[in-house]
Amino acid sequence: MSKAEDIKLPVGTQAFILSKMYYGALTKSLEKLGIERYFSVLYFLHNNKNCCQQVICDNLKIDKTAMVKVMDYLSKAGWIERKTNPNDRREHFISLSKKGEKQTKEVVRSFKIIDEKAFSDINETERKAFFKIMFKVCENLEQLPSDNLTFNYKKSK
């Protein structure tokens, strides 16, 4: 068998593998919190207080229908609060609840720890290049026609 770096895979396959490994480690590190997914939404809300649901959709590339399910899950778990815009009943403002604010500190901490481990032997110049290239690849892919896909990272039973 060849070394991993000798195996040529399409960029999407490699990104999917990276994502599964990353979120597998994240889910394991946060299993005591009582939720098993949507950590990126919580992280986003931690950094963007009381924002409109559409802003979350746009920034995390989650379609509106899937976002309703995410919000229902997080609301039922007591992590977020939804408020309807009095000027436009179709718009909802999302914020972390008191429980969500407290627990999301652990989510933010886990993201930081996993990022540090993921980049443990990669210097700052290489890190910046990685993110610059990833951003450019995303920009390039946005130009292609595509279907909206959802990936629901749930622990396997």
N, C-alpha and C positions, 0 to 999 in steps of 0.2 A: 504494500500500500504506500502511496506517495505521502509526503508531508502535506499538511493542510494548505500551506501557501502555494504548493505546486498544482493543486486541483483548481481548475478554472471553472468558476460559476458565474452566471449572469449577476449583474449588480443587484437586481431585485431579490434574487435568491439569497445572496450574501447578506443583504440588509434585513431580510426576513429572519435569517438565522441569528444575526446579531440582536435583533429586537426580541426574539423568543428567549435568548440567553439572558439578556438584560432584564426583561420583565419577569423572568423566572426567578432571578436573584432578588429582584425588588419585592416580588410577592412573598418570597420566603422570609425576607427580612422584616416584612410588615404583617406577617400572619397573625400576630397577637392583637391587631387592631379590629378584627371582626369584619373587614371588607376585603375583597380579594381582587379588585380591579378599579379602574378609573383614577388611578393615582395621578396621571398627567393632568386631568381636569382639576383635581384638588391642588396640585402644584400651581397650575395656571391661576386659579382663584386666589391662592395665597399671595401671588404677585400682582394680581389685578382685582382689587377689591370692588365688590358690587358692580359687576359688569353685565352687560346685556348678553343673553344666551347666544345670540347670533355672532357676537365677537368671539366667544369660545369656539363655536362651530368653525368660523373662518380661520382662526389661528391654529386649531388642532386638526383641521381637515376632517371634521366629523359632520355627516349630513344631519339635517334638521330632525328627521324621523328617529335616527339612532340617538340623537342628543336628548330627545324627550325621554327615552328609556334610561339613559344615563342619569338624567335629572331625577326621574322617579326613584331610581335605585338609591341615589345619594340622599334624597329627601327622606325616603322611608327609613334609611339608616340613621337619620338625624344629623347628617354632616353639612347640609346646605339649607338655605332658605330661599324661596322664590317669591318675588314681588312683581305684580303686574304693573306695567307702566300706566298710570292713570290717563295719560294722553293718547295711548295706543295699546288697547287691550291685547293685541297680538304679540307685544313685546314683553319679555320677562327679564327682570334684573335678578342676578344670582349672586349670593354671598355665602360665605362660610358661616355656619351657626357657631355658637360658643363651643359646642362639642367639636365641630369641624375645625375651628381655629386651633384648639388645643391639640387635637390628634394630627392635624396636617403638619405641625412642627416636626413630628416624627417622620412623616412622608418626605418632607424637604430634607431632613437630616439623612435619610436613607438614600435619596437620589444623590446627595453630595458624596456620601461614602462610596457608593457604587461607581460613580463617575471617577472618583480618585483611584479606585482599584482598577477600573477599566483602562485608565491612562497612566498607571503606575510607572511604567518604564518608557513613557513617551514624553519627549521634551515639549516645552511651551510652543516652540515654532511649529513642530509637527501637529500639535493639538489645534492651533489656529488654522493650519493648512487643512486639516481634516474637516473642520467645521465650514471653512470657506468652500471647499470642494463639495461637501454635502449640500450646502445652500445652493450652489450653482447647479448641481445635479437636479435638485428639486425645482428650481426655476426652469430648467430645460424640460423636465417632465411635465410641468404645468402647461407647456405649449402643445402637448399631444392630446388628441381626443382620448377620453377614458371614461370608464364606468366608476361610480362610487362603490367602493368595497368596504365592508366592515370587518374588523378583526376583533373578536371578543376574547381577550386573554383571560381564560378561566382556568383554575387548577383542574387537572384531570383527576377523576375519582379513582 
